[in-house]
Amino acid sequence: MPQRTIRFSDTTLQRIQQAAKEKGFASTAAIIRHAVDRELSGGDGVEQRIAATLDQIQEELSRIQRIQQTQFAFVDTLAKALLTGLPEQSSASVARGRERYDRFLKSAAASMLNGSHPASRDGVEQ
C-alpha cells in the first residue's frame, strides 16, 4: 500500500488522537482510513435519512389530503341537501337555496385559504 503524507494542525491532530482512543482504534492512521472509507462509500447515510424523512412527510400529506377531501365531500353533500331541499319547493326558493349554497362554498374556500379553519390551525387528527 503506497504511503501518503497528510498535514494537520496541532489541535486537529489532538482531536484525532482523542477520537481514536475513545472509539477504540489502534492508531490515528486507522481512524483516518476509516473516515476516508466512510466518506468515499457515501458518508454516514445522511442523504438516505433525509430522503426517507421526505417520503414519510409526502405520505402524511397525501393522507391528510384524502381526509380533507372526504370531509369536504361529506359537508358538501350535507350542505347541498339542506340548502337546496328545504320544505319550500317553489322554483324561487330552490334558486335562493342554490345562491346560499354558492355563498357557502365561497366562504368555505376563503376560510381554508386564510387558515381560519380549525383543522388548518390545529392540524387534522384522526
Buried (B, 14 or more C-beta within 10 A) or exposed (E): EEEEEEEEEEEEEEEBBEEBEEEEBEEBEEBBEEEEEEEEEEEEEEEEEEEEEEEEEEEEEEEBEEBBEEEBEEEBEEBBEEBBEEEEEEEEBBEBBEEBBEEBBEEBEEEBEEEEBEEBEEEBEE
